[in-house]
Amino acid sequence: MHEGHRERVRNRFLSEGLDSFEPHQILELLLFYSVPRKDTNELAHALLKRYGSLSAVFEADPADLMSVPGIGKNSAVLLTLIPSLARIYFKDKWGKKPQLNSTAKAGEYLVALFSGRLYEAFYVVCLDAQNRVNHPCLVHEGTIDQAPVYPRLIVEAALRHQAHSVILAHNHPGGSLEPSQADLNVTRKIAAALETISIKVLDHIIVADGKYFSFADHGLI
């Protein structure tokens, strides 16, 4: 009975894609590949009841997931793999040296780069003279609400990756796009440090909940 149901769900995905699936059905389909002989529909409902949403399930701590009856290590790895996999997929879609010659392109690129990150992180995106990405350098990963950034690390990264100019970027996992006073202060310090080696900061972009805020567009840089 389970195999017949699983085959129907898989065939539905192949013919319709995921857009018509409910969240519990998406989880049910995923769990087919880590739970070989069990009704995963009930398990999917239990996960959504516990965590509240599909994204919260994917972002849950693996050890906490494994405390849910029926969720073993294989299932915990599979589910928590999704956000990182999405980020790597989107990054790969952009290619090795995308040209970020507008705020819109830079914002979209950085939204992809931060996809699935649960903690605050700070990037310096090193660009060549044609605004193509030499390297997106992850300078710091902090706690969920704090990412201390040191201008010396930014300067070292810019020199190492032969930057003609840079775009600074960090995320706000809490969801607010508004720059804090600390964000403004660190931007000024980094811009001053890079100016001494003739590297310009083109923008500082904050990413939160799939959206972005550009310092340059708001006259803050």
N, C-alpha and C positions, 0 to 999 in steps of 0.2 A: 504493500500500500504506500509506504513512504517513498520507495523508488519511483513509483508511478507519479506521485505528486511532485517529486523533485524534478523529474523529467519535464513535466508540464510547466513548472516555474522557469526552468532553464530555457525551454523553447519560447516561452513568453518573452523573456529577456532578449533572446536572439531576434525575435520578430518586432518587438515594440521598444526595446531599450528600457532604461530605468525610470524615465519621466512619468510613466503611468503607475509606478509602484508606490505603495504607501511605505513610510519609514520602517514599519515592522517587517514588511515583505523584503525590503532591501537587506535588512539584517538576517532574515531567514535564509535568503539566497547565499549570502556570504558564509554563514555558518554551515552550509552544506559541505564546505571544503575543509572544515576542521572538526565537525561532529558527524562521524560516518553513519551511525545507525540510531537516530533519535529524531523525534518531531521537534524541529528547530523553531517552529512557529511560536510555541509556548515560551521557549527560551528568549526569542526576540522580544516578545511582549514584556517578559520579566525585566529585561535589560532597559527597555524604554521606560518602564514604570519606575525603575530605580534611579536612572540618570536624567530622565526628563526629555531628552531629545537625541536624535541620531548623532549630531556633532559631539554632544557630551559623552556618548558611549565611546566614540572614536578617541576622545581626548582623556578618557579615564585612565587612572593609574593601573598598570597591568596587574599588580598585586591585588588591588581592590576588585578588579574584574574577576580574578580567579577566586574571590570569596563568594561569587554568585554560583549557586548550585548548577552544575552542568557546564560551567566555563572552565576549561583547563588551560594549560600553558599555550597549546596550539591556537586556541580561539583567542586568547588574550593577545598573542603576537599578531595574529591576522587582523584583529580589529584596530589595534593601536598603530599598526603599520600604515593605515589609510592616510592620515594627515601628512606624514613625511613623504609617502609615495606621491601624493597629489602635488606637493611642493616640487619634488624632483621632476615630475612630469611637466609641470608648467615651465620650470626653468629650462628644461631640455627643448621645449617647443620654441623658446625664444632663440635658440641657437647659441653658438659660442661668443659671437661679437655683435650683439644687436646694437643698432644705432639709436641712442636716446636723444633725439634732436628736438623734443618738445616735452612740456610738462606732462601731457597726457600719456606719452609713451613711457616716460620715466615712472610715472605713478602706476601704470598698469604692470610694468616690469617688477616694481617693488612689491606690489600687492601679491604677485605670483611668488616672489622670493620669500615673503614672510608667511605664505600659506601654511597653515598647520602648526605654526610655532606657538607654543603655550606660554613661553616665558619671554621677557623683554630681551631684545637683542639689538646690537648696533652694527650697521654695515657702513663701510666706505666703498662706494662704487667708483673704481678707477677708470677714467675715460682717456681715449687718445685724442688727437687734435681734431678728429672728425666726429667726436662725441660717441664713438663706438666703445663698448665695454671691453676693457683689458682684463678686468677681474673684479667680481664682487667680493670684497674681503670682509669676512665676519670678524670684527674686531673684539667684540665682547658679548657674552651671554650672561645675563644677570638673573636675579630672582624675578618673581612675577611683577614686581613694581619698582625695580631699581636696576639701572645699568650704568654704573660709573664709567665714564669714557675719558681717556687720557690723551691729550693732544699729541704726546710723543708717539703713541702707538699708531695714530692716524698718519702722522708724518712718515713713520717707518713703512707703513703699508703703501702709501702713495709713491714713495721712492722705489720700493721693492717691485711694484707693478707698473713702473714707468708712466705714471699718470701725468697727463697734460692738464687735466682738471678732474674734479671729483664731485660726486653727489653723496651727501650724508643721508643716512636713513636709519630710523628705528621704529619699533612698533610699540603700541600701547595695548597690551592684552586686555586691559580693563574696558576698552571700548571707546574711550574719549579721543577725539582727534585734536583737541585743543592743546597747543604747545604750553608747557609749564615755563615758569621763570627759569628753572634749571636748564630746560631745553634751549632757551634763548641764550643763556649765559655760555653754555658749552659750545654752542654754534659760533659765537663771537670769538671764543678762545681758539677753537680749531681753525677758523678762517684766518685769524692773525698768525697762527703758527705756520700754516701752509703758505701764507703770503710771503714769508721770509725766504721760501725756496721757489717762489714764482709759480705756485700751483693755486688755481682759483677754485673756490667752492661755488659751484653753480646753483645748488639748491640743497635744502634739508627737507626730507619728506618723512612725515609720520604716517604709519599705516595702522588702521584699526578696523576690524570687522569688514574686511574686503573693500575699504575705502581709503582715500589718502588725503593728506593736507600738505600743500606746498608752501614752504616759507617764501620762496621767490614770488609766487603768485600773490602773496599777501603783503609784499613789500617788507619782509622781515630779514632779508639777506641782501 
